């Protein structure tokens, strides 16, 4: 039996389309929330940070139950459920009742988005042939950034000449976000399918009586965790998640909020989102190719330098208190004169750096978790990220913006050291994910 369009390739394409649609909606919705609350309602700006905490509490909880639900419901229902749940925050931002209802909506969105960051990396892992994992992961992350660009451009043109977000502006934005997410839910449900490897299909067609070639061992969650807990790399993978907690706290919430204190133009926030997304897209393409030339270790060091450059620019351009309130532009104090171009430059540096780090990290994690353990592995991964991101959202009430940036620089250095030194044996580009949970595969004797 010859397959003209491999089912695995189809699943990878669906994963890319779904994540593009997801970030067309979710990226812009998150970045403008704080300013929209402060300017179009009687709810304080800080509620945006607290709703982000509620969101990642939901993402944390889904990490604990995802594997069991996926095994019970199957991939189609799981994909549909995660997509529909993402709309939770959108409805509560359209019809604002009070901050507690917003927290509830954010919690529901967190359950959905947390599931998204488990199921779709799992789909990429399970549908990648040997040596193609890092390439497919790079394409997938390119689609995440493509969504940020499209959503950011829509917001940018909508906010053209807007100096204050009105109630009508807010309702239009979140209504469009909800509609896009519902479309994503339909694509998820009707597009994705359970993994059925093409080479296994051909082998079964050519040797129908050879049961040994088609039989695959079923691995229990308990067995997987027992093996993983004895593997140092499993625990080391948690350290770079500190970097993501702080860096994405800066990129998604603090930077967009702080930009309102250096410019009256509300289209600067989506412009920064567009620059971040465009840089992420370009970076995803560049890193996918350059890692094959430079290797993952050198690429990680270069990406880390770009990340630190972005954070240093934040310290120089943004006022210390700009993360917790919208300041009077005429009275702010900064190290250098702020300009919209700096906000764009920060977005570009974050996008270029994080695209490379994300591709490398998720590929390394896939090699550690193995194809059999992708669902469980990315559940643990999502749990760790959610916890660190929640901690970063408390920062505006505990630290000024500059102190937060210094902590972020420390997290970047820790991430770089972990990947380039402590996890260097997994940094080979061509190593494939583990296919079986044998002691030899995990280096356990």
N, C-alpha and C positions, 0 to 999 in steps of 0.2 A: 504494500500500500504506500503510494507516494503522496505526500502532503504538499500542496502548492503554497499554503500559508500556515506555517507552524503555529500550533496553539500556544506554545510558549511565547513566541514573538507577539502574538495577539494580546496576551496578558500584559506584556511589557508596554505595548502601545496604550492599552486601556489605563494602566497605572500612570502613564505620562499625561494622558488627557485629563484624568480625574484630578491629579495634583495641580495642573494648570488652572482648571475651573475653581478648585478649592481656594487658591491664593488670589485669583481674580476677586473673590469675595472677601476672604478672611484677612488678607494683608491690609488693604485700605480701611476696612472696618475697625481693625484694632488700632491703627496708627492715629486716626482722627477722634477716637472715642473720648479721650480726656478733654480735648478742646471743645468737642461738641457738647459734652455734659456741662462744662463751665459756661459756655456762651448761649446755649439754647434751652437750658432748663435751670431749675433752682437747686440742682444737686451739685455738691462740691466736686472739684477736679479730682481730689484724692479717691473718690469712689471708683474712678477708672482703674487705679492701682489695685484697690481691694477686689474689684470684679475680676481682675487678672489673677489674683490669688485664688478666688473661688473657681475660676476656670481650671487652674492647674491642680487644684484639689480633685476636681473631677477627672483630670487626666491621670492623676496618681491612682485613684481608685480603679479606673478602668484597666490599668496595668495589672492589677491583682486578679481581675476576673476575665480578662480578654481571652486567654487561652481556652478556658473551660467553655465560654460562650461560643467561640469560634468552632471548637470541636463538636458542640451540640447543634449549632445553627447552620454551619457551613459557610463558605466564603461569600456567596451571593447575599444572603441575609445579613451577614456581618458588615459587608461593604455598604449595603443600603442603610442599615441602622446608623452606622458611624456618620454617613453623609447627612442624614436627616437631623441628627442630633446637633450638628454644627449650627443649625439655624436658630438655636435657643436664644443666643444673645441678640440676634438681629430683631426678633419680635419684641423683645423687651426694650430695645432702643427705639423702635418705631412707636410703641405705645408705652411711654415712660409712666410708671405708677409711683415708685419710690426706689431708693437705692437697693433695698433688699430684694425686690423683684429682679432688678438688674443682676444682682449677685447670683440669684437662682438661674437666670438665663445664661450667665457666664459659666456656671457650673455645668449645665447641660451641654453647652458648646465645648467645654473642656473634655467631657466624656467622649464626644464625637471626634474632636481633633486628636485627642490622645490615641483613640483607636485608629485614626488615619495614619499616624506615624508608626503604628505597629504593622497594620495589614499591608500597606503598600511597599515598604522595604522588604517585608516577607515575600510578597509577590515577585519583586525583583530578584531576590536571592533564589527562590525556588524555580524561577524560569530562566536563569542564566546558565549557559553552557560553560564548560571549563575555559578559563581565561577571559571570559566576557563579563564577569561580575563588575569590575571597576568601570568598564565602558558603559554598561547599562545603568549603573548607579549615577554616572556622570550625566547621561542623557536625562535621567529622571530628575536630578537636581536642576538641570537646565529648564525643565518644564515648571518647576516650582518658581524659578525666577521669572520665567515668561509670564506666569500668572500675576506676579507682583508688578511687572511692567504694564500689562494691560489694565489691571485694576488701578494702578497709580496714575496712568495717563487719563483714564476716565475721570478720576477725582480731580486731577490737575486742571483739565479743561472745564469741569463743572465749577470749580472754585475760582476760576479766572476773575480777577477784580473783586473777589469777596474778602472783606476785612473782618467779618464776624459771621460765624456759622449760625444760621437761623433754624427754627424748628422745621420749616419746610425743607431746608437743605438736609437736615438730619434724616427726616422721614424718607426722602428720595434715595439717599445713599443706602440706607439699610434695607429698603424695599428691593432695590436692585441686587444687593448682596444675597438676600433670601431667595430671589428668583434664580440667580446663577447657581446657588447651592442645590436647589431642587432639581435643576437640570443635571448637575453632577451626580445626584442620587440615582437618577434614571440610567445614566451612562454606567455607573458602578454596577447596578443590579443586572442589567441586560448584557453588559460587556464582559465582565470577568468570569472566569470558570476555574474549577478545581484543576490543580496541576496534573498534567498528563504528558510526561516527557516524550518528545518526538522520537528520540533515539530508542527509547523503550518500546514505543509503538512499532517501529520498524523491526526491532529485534523480535518482538512477539509475533509479527506477521511472517518473518522469515523462519523462525524456529518456534512454532506454536506448541510443540510438545516438550520443550525444554523449560521446565518450571523453575530451575535454578536461576535462569537468566532474567525471569520476570518477577520472582518473589522478592519482596522488600521487607526488611525487618521493621517492625513497629516499635518505636521508642517511647517509653512513658515519661511524663513530666518529672516524676520522682527520680528516675534513672538519670535523666539529663541534668537535673540540678545536683545530684550526687557527684557526677563526673565534673561538672563545672566548678563546684565549690572547692575542688582539689586543684584547680588550674589557676595559677597566679594571674594569668592574662585576663581572666574573667573579672577579677576585682580591679585590676589596673584600668580596665575600660571605663570604670566609673569616674576616674579622675578628670578626664577631659570634659565631662558633663558639667563640671563647675564652670568651665570657660563658657559653655553655651548658655547656662543659666544667667550669667552676668552680661555676656555680649548681646544676647537677644532681648534681655531686659532693657539694655541701652538702646538697641536698634528699633524695637517695636513700641516701646512706651516712653522712655525718658527723652531720647533725642527728639521725636516728633512733638512732645510737650514743650521741650526747651526752645524749639525753633520759634514758638509763638512769642518768646521774649526778646528775640533779636530782629523780628520783622512783623509788620502789620498785615502782610499778605498771607492769607490762609492757603494759597496754592503752593507755598514753599514746602509744607509738610508732604503732600503727594509728590511734589517734584523730587524731594529727597528719597521717597519710596521708589520712584521710577529709576533714579540714579542707582539706588541699591540693587533693584531688580535687574537693571540692564548690566551692571557690573557683575552680578551673580551669574547672569546668562553667559556673558562673554567669558567670565572666569571659569565656568563649568566646561565650556568648550576648550579653552586654553589649557586648563589643568588636565583634562582628559588626554590631551595630546602630550603636553609637556612632562607629565609624570612618567611617560614612557621613555623620554629622553633623559630627564634629570633624575628620575627615581623619586619615590615617595618621601624619603628623608629630606633631601634638599628642598623639595617642593613644600614640605611642612614648615621648614625654617623660613623660607621666603614669605609664605602666607602669614606666618606669625608676626613677621616684621611689619607687614601691611596692616594687620589688626592693631598692633601697638601704635602705628602712625595715626590710625583713625581715632584712637582713644586720646592720644596726646592733643590732636586737633580739637577734640571736645573740651579739654581742659583750657586750651588757649582762647577759644571762641565763645563758649557758653558761660553764663553767669552761674555762680555756685548754687543759688536758690531756684534756678529755672525749672528744676524737675518737680517741684512741689507747688508752684504757683505761677500764674502768668504775670510777668513783671512789666512795669512801664518801660517801653523801649528807650525813652529819652533819658532814663536815670540809671541804666544798667552799668556795671563795672566789669570789664573783661581785660585779659592780658593783651589781646590785640583787637583792633576794631572789627566787629562782626560784619559779615557780609553773606548774602545768600549763597555765594559760590562756595563758601566753606562748608555749608550744610550739604551741598551736592558732593563736595570732595570727600566728606566723611562717609556719605552713603556709598560712594565708589570704592573707597578703601575697605569698608566692611564687606561689601559684596564680593570684591575680588579675593579677599582673604578667606572669608567663610565658605565660599564655594569650593575652594581647594581643600580646606580642612574637612568639610562635610563629606566630600567624595572619598577622601582617604580614610577618615574615621569609620564611615559606614561600611566600607569595603573590608577594613581590618576587622571590624566587629563581625561581619558575615563570615570571615574565615575562622574566627574564634568560636562563634556559636555553631557553625555548621549548618548545612541545608536542612537537616532534620530538626535542628533546634531554633530555626529562624523565628517562629512565632513566640516561643518562650524567651529567646534572647532579646528581641526587640521590645518585649513587654518589660523586661528588667531595665533595658536601656531607657525606655520612656518613663519608667518610674523614677529613675535616678535624675533625669533631666527635669522632670516636673518638680521634684523636691527642691533642687537648686534654683530653679526659676522662681518658685514661690518665695524662697528666701530673698531673692534679689528684689522682689516687689515690696518688701518691707523697708528697703533701703531709703526711699525718699523721706520716711519719717524718722530714720535713725542717722543718716549721713547726708551731707551736702553732695551735690552732683560731682564735684571734683574728687572727694574721697571715694565715691563709688567708682570713678574712673581708675583711681590708683589700685583698687581691689581687682578691677577687671584686668589691668596689666599683669598683676600677679597670677591671675587665672590663666592668661594666655601663655605665660612662661611655663606654668605647670603642665598645661596641655602639650606644649611643644616638647618638653623633656620626656613626658610619658610616651608619646608616640615615637620619637626619634631614638630614645635610649631604652626605655623599659619594655616597649613592644616592638622593637626593631625586627625580631624574627618573623613577625607577621606583615611586615611592610613590603614584601615582594609583590610586584604587580601581577605576576602570572600565576600565583598560588591560588588554587580553586578552593571553595568551601569544603569542609569535611562532609562526606556522604554517610558515614557510619560512626556510631559512638563506641569505638574500640579504644582500649586503654592506650595503644600505641599511637593512635591518631592524636590523642591529647597530651602525649608526652608523659603519661602516668605509668609508673611501673609498680 
